[in-house]
Amino acid sequence: MDAASRPQRGGRPGSRLGGFTLIEMIVVMGIIVMMASLMGPTLATMFSNRRLENAGTMVSSVLNEARNTAVTQKRRVAVIFCRDGLRTYREPKYGEGTEGFQYLNAMRRYNVDGRGEISYDLHFADLEYEDIPEELGSLVDGDGNIDNPSVGGRDVVLWFDRDGTVDFGEYRDVPTYEFSATPCQIADVEIRMAGSLEICWVDIRATGRTVSKVEEPDGGDE
């Protein structure tokens, strides 16, 4: 075997390693690092928007479940807004004052991780986040039932009547056309997330239907 046909031993600058030269690998790694730094803010915004969308979906889900329960069971259902989430109760089966209002499910929370990044204002009740009660003002028994969800006027309660419509009571129904405007002017519920310019708007209609959308204040759509 002559010298020309012998395999070359030892590495030299620019020699190929597994099909790539060392310089090519360094260039590719540099491009990956640069792309990651450029995509970082975009990915953070995407995750932030997703959390806002999930919060709006959670509110809509709780309200729609309350509406369905009121219609199918022919009982009024109360949805109570607390600072960190929503709780749902249904009226006694045989009339008020006989059994207490029955606790339907565990509190559905906005901030499931406890970091408190999500906050919301209740425009239908003219309350900002800091003014929303942290806990129920009503007396809760060992099973989670309460005498009356609106006792003392402290709890923020929306009632669903037996036909599925919403009884806003002392509150107001923010007009749907303001929610539908571009940009959105105001809605029944406004959900925000720390560090994000996006807002999740929730429209609660008197019919009991609930719709949400995410927009920037200047009208950028989700």
Stockholm file with secondary structure:
# STOCKHOLM 1.0

chainA/1-222         MDAASRPQRGGRPGSRLGGFTLIEMIVVMGIIVMMASLMGPTLATMFSNRRLENAGTMVSSVLNEARNTAVTQKRRVAVIFCRDGLRTYREPKYGEGTEGFQYLNAMRRYNVDGRGEISYDLHFADLEYEDIPEELGSLVDGDGNIDNPSVGGRDVVLWFDRDGTVDFGEYRDVPTYEFSATPCQIADVEIRMAGSLEICWVDIRATGRTVSKVEEPDGGDE
#=GR chainA/1-222 SS CCTTTSCCCSCCTTCEETTEEHHHHHHHHHHHHHHHHHHHHHHHHHHHHHHHHHHHHHHHHHHHHHHHHHHHHTSCEEEEEETTEEEEEECCTTSTTSSCBEECSCCEESCTTSSCCEEEEEGGGTBCGGGSCSSCSSCBCTTSCBSCTTGGGTSEEEEECTTSCEECTTSCCCCHHHHHSSSCCCCSEEEEETTCCCEEEEEECTTSCEEEEEECTTCCBC
#=GC SS_cons         CCTTTSCCCSCCTTCEETTEEHHHHHHHHHHHHHHHHHHHHHHHHHHHHHHHHHHHHHHHHHHHHHHHHHHHHTSCEEEEEETTEEEEEECCTTSTTSSCBEECSCCEESCTTSSCCEEEEEGGGTBCGGGSCSSCSSCBCTTSCBSCTTGGGTSEEEEECTTSCEECTTSCCCCHHHHHSSSCCCCSEEEEETTCCCEEEEEECTTSCEEEEEECTTCCBC
//
